[in-house]
């Protein structure tokens, strides 16, 4: 009997549940962010003459489309800063955000070169742990960037502590945090485990 017929793999049930929670909080955060930006902040429009509408592109795209669309989100916030005459790269949020974006590009290039570019099996095996750790670090960093960005905007808007918009921003931030937590837990607990079927 060959190895394939005697062994199989399955996904741990706790990880499946956590993955479901990650999707729930991710979708919830997207919905809450849309409500915030469209109901309280007016619109999401990159080509708008309204600086606030231009800025709104940034938080929405940075969370919803970090992998594919984050470059446009970064362009939007630089455009907003230019329109309202604000300095660039002065806050912890901006440092974490741009650092995350640069490290993501590096992670993608190294991953593509090693895992898709014909590296030897020992090289791929030795890099796998680093690649996974890098992905988790980027998840942590992007979550921190999103949360510090919400805090920064909350401060600039000078919202009342008990206003509806303030509560919505807080719940949105909590949803983003829980999304990151459950994604990471599902990664940690969701490794495919080796199940011996018999002798």
N, C-alpha and C positions, 0 to 999 in steps of 0.2 A: 504494500500500500504506500503510495507516495505521500509526501509531506502535505500537499494541498488537500488531499482527501482526509487526512487525519486531524487537520487543524483549521480553524476558522477564526474570524474576528467579529467582535460585536462592539457596539457603542454603549458606554456605561449609561444606565438610566438617569442617574443624577445629573449628568452633563446634558442630556436631552432636555430635561426640565429647565435647567439654567439657561440653555440656549433659547428656549421659548420665552423666558423672562427677559433675556437680552433683547429679543425682537420686540417684545411688548414695550419695554421702556424706550427703545430706539424710535419706534413708531409714535409713541406718546410724545416724545420730545419733539419730533418733527411737527406733529399736529399743534402742540402748544406754541412752538416757535412761529408757525404760520399765523396762529391766532394773534400772538403778540405783535408781529411785524405788520400784519394786514389790518388788524382792528385798532391797535393802539398807535402804531407808528406810520400808518398811511399806505405804504406800498413797498414793493420790492422791484426796483427798476434801475438797471445799471446806466442807461442812457438818459435818465431823468435830469432835469435842471435843478431839482430839489436835492440838496446834499444829504438829507436824512434818508430819502429813498435810495440813493446810491449806497449809503452806508449799510442799509438793510440787506443788500446783496451779500455782504461779507459774512455775518453770522449764519445766515441761512445756508449758503453754499459750503462754508467751512465745515458745518456739521453734516449736512445731508450728502454732500458730494466730496468728502475729503480726498478720496483716492483720485477721482477723475477731474474734479472741478475746483480744487483748492487754489490753483494758480489764478483763476479768475476772481476768486474771493479775495486773494491778497491784492490783486490789482485794484479791486473795488475800494478797499480800505485806504490804499495809497492815494487813489483818486479823490476820495472823500477828504482826506487830510489836506490835499492840495487845494481843494475847493473852499475849505473853511479855514485855511492857513494854520494848520496844526503841525507841530514837529512830528517827524517819523521816528519810530524805533526808540521811544523813550521809556516805555513801560515794561513791566514784567510780562504782561500779556503778549506784547509784540515780540519780545525776545523768545519766549517759549514758542509762540506761533511760527515765527520764521525759522527757528531752530528745528522745530518738528518737520516743517516742510522740506528743509534741506536734508535732514537725516532720512526722511522718507525717500527722497530721490536717490540718496546713497544706498539705502537698503534695497531699493528696487533694482538699481544697476548691479550691485553685487549679487543679489539673488538671481537676476537674469543671467549674469555671466557664469555663475557657479552651477546653477541647477538647469539652465537651458542652453548653456554654451559649451557643453561637451566636457566638463570637468570630470576627472576620474572618480570612481566610486568612493575610494577612501577620502578624497577631498570633499565630496558632497556630504558624506557621513560626518566628517569633522566640522563642517560648517553648519550643519542642520540646527544644532543647539543654539549657536550664535544667531542664526537667522530667526529662529522662533523667539529668542530673548529680545532681539531687536524689534520684532513686531509688537511684542507686549510693551516694550518701552515706548514705542510710538503711540500705542493706544493710551498709555498713561499720560504722555506728553500732550496728545491732542485733546484728551479730556481736561487736563489742566488749562490748556489754552482756551478752550470753550468756556470753562467756569470763570477764569480770570477776565475774559472778555465780557461776560455778562455782568460781573461785578464792576468792571470799569465803566460800562455803559450806564449801569444803575446809578453810579456815583455822578456821572456827567449829567444825567437827566434830572437829578435832584428830586426824585420821586418821594412822595409821602410814604412813610414806612408801612402804612396800612392801606395803601391804595390798591385797587384791583390789578393795575399793571405791575406793581411791586410784587404782589403775591404770585402773579403769573410768571414773572421772571424767576422768582425763587423756586417755584415748582418745576419750571423748565430746567433750571440748573440741577435740581435734585434728580430729575429724570435722566439727564445726561450723565450724571455721576453714577447712578444705578445701572444705566446701560453699560458704561465702562466696566463696572464691577462684575456684572453678570457675564459679559463677554469674556473677561479674563478668567473667571471661575470656570466657565464652560470650556475654555482652552486647557486649563490646568487639569480639570477632572475628566475631560473628554478624550483623552488619549485612547486610541484603539488598543484594547488589551488582548493579550494572547490567551486563547482558550484551547486547552487540550481536549480533543474529542474522544480520545481513547487510545489504547495501545495497539 
